[in-house]
Amino acid sequence: MTRLGFAVNLDACCDHRDCMTACMRKNDAFPGAHFIETFTAMDASGDIEEPGTYFIPIMCQHCGNPSCVPACPHSVLRKRSDGLVVMDSTDPCVQCAETPCLDACPYDAIEFDRKTHRAGKCDGCADLVDAGGVPECVPNCFLGAIAFGDMEDEASIVSQVVEQYGPAAFRLKPETGNDPSVRYLLTRRPWKDMEGLYSPAWEDPEGKR
Ligand code: SF4
């Protein structure tokens, strides 16, 4: 069975944000939306200069057990047979008084446009994948830090780099049971999961990202 996913090399990521720019350009998302966002992982001191600091791009984790899918009362979210989690149409979002999909996602991967009252997120560039391509962030990282492919195929680039990194290939919040399809590769710093993340876009005075 196919399981498409990402491997992100945090040893290489330098917070250049080409992935974010390419994603915004391709998806033409609503203002302020970041379907992939590079965070700074730092210790409790908040000192960006401390030696453990690294950068971590976070997108939808295309979970094996996506908590967002059953949370949506209008069946907007769907997991495809290749593993990508997509939103077919956001028209029903306008009926939602609350935003249960945002609340259900432990990775804050779903964005919400207050103006149009619609949700949005990384869909793995499913349209490009269906045409034989890869997500837009992959070729646009000039350091080649993002790999994409079938995690169930031992010959895929994703499987190969994950195998190569072994125990230094991490998942975000494994305790949630969401079974994410993104692996973060990190050897030069201690892994901090989602502790101490910072991004200027993270702050949200209205409480919804
Ligand atoms: Fe759903 Fe969040 Fe998992 Fe993406 S990361 S599949 S939005 S629960």
Residues whose N, C-alpha, C, O or C-beta is under 5 A from the ligand:
A	BS01	SF4	C60 Q61 H62 C63 P66 S67 C68 V85 A104 C105 P106 Y107 A109
